[in-house]
């Protein structure tokens, strides 16, 4: 029973991390239609920026996080304006943009290694506690992941429902051509969602920096999880992406209760393939 | 047919078909290195290439081999990609014309070994520990203790410290599988109980599930088999989870200490023993030169690949002294078996055994204040 409780907690905390990543990716992909694979290295660069500000510059961690989030948002906007936007203007088919995003992924990943080195980066200045529930445990950082996922999720939901820009984003996600016809500036909105989505990824990056440390390859797993969560959750649905992110994490964790852990990734995708066969439009079907 | 007899036959047939014409020296002796320069574990590529390059630089500074310089040509296997390794091996042989290659990682060594065998290129592995690299090709040599030796050493150490139940954690790879199998055999061979063997993917950053299952198995000691940096991550997670059992590793680098932080304290590492001492002037010279050039002390991987280059250089010298068309993988291997003993940076000499594995001192180290402190020599016998 102790193991089951521990695995459930692990699923919850990992799900919160996956949800943060999925929300950022879903915002960008669901609104602009750009399969932004470079989201992974953008997330990684954001985390490295936070590390550099905290460990090299010596800023307080909270300030490093704030500046890192702003930097990551700007980096995301840069990706859109300098890489994807020119293809949009020239009317390139989506697969060309997809290839461009893969190229950007590789360039950025390699740049991380060149600029920051290939070693693991950690921050020693932030101590955190370990808490026990019976025999199960969790750390303050993991609690922070859940809190961040809740706050960011509620914030984005509120923004999309209540603000003028949020409503415009929903309109654009629903039908980009129609949004343009009724006078919505889709370029400005694209800039906004790239900024928002990238900023959300930096929140996840800051917490992973504390929990596991950073390495130049961390972006691949992040964008992979985010992409799968968005597809399984139902493209265009933020809520679906979050539900799918937790589903992924719980399957990954609880699935190993009675099965050898070497099957961890395999069982997840067996379940997901089965799910997609049964419900190809994802968890949350859009009207 | 023994490995030596097989090789003698190979050399004889080669001599008969090629004649005894004298060959000119090459413009440069190229030595191939297939290292993890990128991917999940670039630390290994960094130290291995640094050790090998330092040896090349030293030999060249002394005039090379009769005036012909050495050149290290590096291919990146991206931390274990067999595909990248095979492409790199083919390029080293077919484009660069190397006659000797230094592979690293078990998966990579196993993937490239058939190519070396087919194209008659000597291979000296200083990193991978898979027993499958032993005795399958007359061109394959190891200057690193094999997993079976290290696992047995660790099993003995854990038992000697009173453990009755052992749990293991490893990456899902050829190395991980081989190490788990070797440890299980050694541990259960002593009549003791193996209570868990958990594995995860090489690029996994999150191993909470595996560690939770380790903890639930209530072991007396833990054998921690992941490579850098997951070895450090696993220790960090175990300690955070309140697991106070002794942890034994066969791999531990400065990267792992950085990841594990304060939790690294007390971890024991059973591995090839390299220490720069005044009693061994070459080791001191090597360590000083390495630190001056790269800013850190060399680990045993750097020492293995440094030594690997010196072994190859010595073989070229010996083969050349015999005359004829000396610069070939076959002649290098022939020169090795004529005298399998070489000066060693580890101290005194190293001798290749009949299975192609050089006997190395294996020792227990304990992490104290972030440094590996020598505890004792050990043996899996």
Interface residues (C-beta under 8 A of the other chain):
Chain A: X2 X3 X6 X7 X10 X13 X14 X17 X110 X113 X118 X119 X120 X122 X124 X130 X132 X137 X139 X208 X212 X213 X215 X216 X217 X218 X220 X221 X252 X253 X256 X260 X261 X262 X264 X265
Chain B: X38 X39 X40 X42 X43 X46 X172 X197 X198 X199 X200 X201 X203 X204 X205 X206 X208 X209 X210 X212 X213 X215 X216 X229 X232 X233 X240 X241 X242 X255 X258 X259 X261
